Amino acid sequence: MIGRRGVVQTAFTIKEIREVSKIQNLRLFAMRDEFEASLNDSSQREMHADFSINSRACQRKTEFLKSTCTFLETEDQVKEVVYDSNSKAKSFILRYLLNPVELIGSKNHIEALKLQKMTLSGAPGS
């Protein structure tokens, strides 16, 4: 799953991601650097109780992902997970701060996706 914004701004609820995490033979992954970069000062502020009524839910969802995901360090590790033909498990990889800019492949088959790195900026909630 590719997100243009960060972990705090994800649209799924904690209930939804908990349900996904309970799918038999499913492993949750995230890129450590993307996850950590998405927790900038504004995102941290969005998780404080005095910011909005949804702050607690954002904080719980972020903590759940932090404790549930296996963190990958490199793109090579992502490829290993994606192309692991020996594993019976399904993989769900959360990617943050990425903008899809190009579909690569033939007319009838997508072979790759070109991604542009994004950064979070602006005031909390913007």
C-alpha positions in Angstrom: 0.0 0.0 0.0 1.5 3.3 -1.1 0.7 6.5 0.8 1.7 10.0 -0.3 1.6 11.2 3.3 2.7 9.7 6.6 1.6 7.1 9.1 -0.4 9.6 11.2 -2.4 10.7 8.2 -3.4 7.2 7.0 -7.1 6.9 6.3 -7.6 3.4 7.6 -8.8 3.0 11.2 -7.1 1.0 13.9 -10.0 -1.5 13.8 -9.4 -2.0 10.0 -5.7 -2.5 10.3 -6.2 -4.9 13.3 -8.5 -6.9 11.1 -6.0 -7.0 8.3 -3.3 -8.1 10.8 -5.4 -11.0 11.8 -5.7 -12.5 8.3 -4.2 -16.0 8.4 -0.7 -16.2 6.9 -0.3 -12.5 6.4 2.8 -10.5 7.4 2.8 -6.7 7.8 5.8 -4.8 6.8 6.9 -1.1 6.6 10.0 0.7 5.6 11.7 2.0 8.7 13.0 5.2 7.2 9.7 6.2 5.6 7.8 5.4 8.9 10.2 7.4 11.0 10.4 10.3 8.5 6.6 10.6 8.5 6.6 11.2 12.2 7.8 14.8 11.9 7.0 17.6 14.5 3.6 18.4 12.9 2.6 14.7 12.8 3.7 14.3 16.5 1.5 17.3 17.3 -1.5 15.7 15.5 -1.3 12.8 18.0 -1.6 15.0 21.1 -5.0 15.0 22.8 -5.4 18.8 22.7 -5.1 18.8 18.9 -8.4 17.1 17.8 -10.9 14.5 18.9 -9.2 12.0 16.6 -5.7 12.4 18.1 -6.0 9.4 20.5 -7.0 7.2 17.6 -4.1 8.4 15.5 -1.7 7.7 18.4 -3.1 4.2 19.0 -3.0 3.3 15.2 0.7 4.5 15.0 1.7 2.6 18.1 -0.1 -0.5 16.8 1.7 -0.3 13.5 5.0 0.3 15.3 4.6 -2.9 17.4 3.0 -5.1 14.7 5.0 -4.3 11.5 8.3 -5.9 10.7 10.5 -3.0 9.6 12.5 -3.3 6.5 15.7 -1.3 6.1 16.5 -1.4 2.4 14.8 -1.7 -1.0 16.6 -5.0 -1.4 14.7 -6.3 1.6 11.4 -5.2 0.1 12.3 -7.1 -3.1 13.1 -10.2 -1.0 9.7 -10.0 0.7 7.8 -9.4 -2.6 9.6 -12.1 -4.5 9.9 -14.8 -1.8 8.6 -17.8 -3.5 9.4 -20.1 -0.6 7.0 -18.3 1.8 3.5 -19.5 2.2 2.6 -16.2 3.9 1.1 -13.2 2.1 2.9 -9.9 2.5 1.3 -6.5 3.1 3.9 -3.7 2.8 3.0 -0.2 4.0 5.0 2.5 2.2 4.8 6.1 3.2 5.9 9.5 1.7 5.8 8.2 -1.9 4.0 9.5 -4.9 3.3 7.2 -7.9 4.5 9.1 -11.0 4.7 6.5 -13.7 3.5 3.0 -14.6 6.2 1.0 -16.3 5.4 -2.0 -18.6 3.7 -3.0 -21.8 0.3 -2.0 -23.0 -1.4 -4.9 -21.2 1.0 -5.6 -18.3 2.3 -3.3 -15.5 5.8 -4.4 -14.5 6.9 -1.6 -12.2 5.8 1.6 -10.6 8.1 4.7 -10.6 7.8 6.5 -7.2 8.8 10.0 -6.1 9.9 10.6 -2.5 7.7 13.1 -0.7 8.3 15.1 2.5 5.7 16.3 5.0 5.5 20.0 5.5 3.2 22.6 6.9 1.2 23.0 10.1 -0.4 20.0 11.9 -3.6 18.9 10.1 -2.8 20.7 6.9 
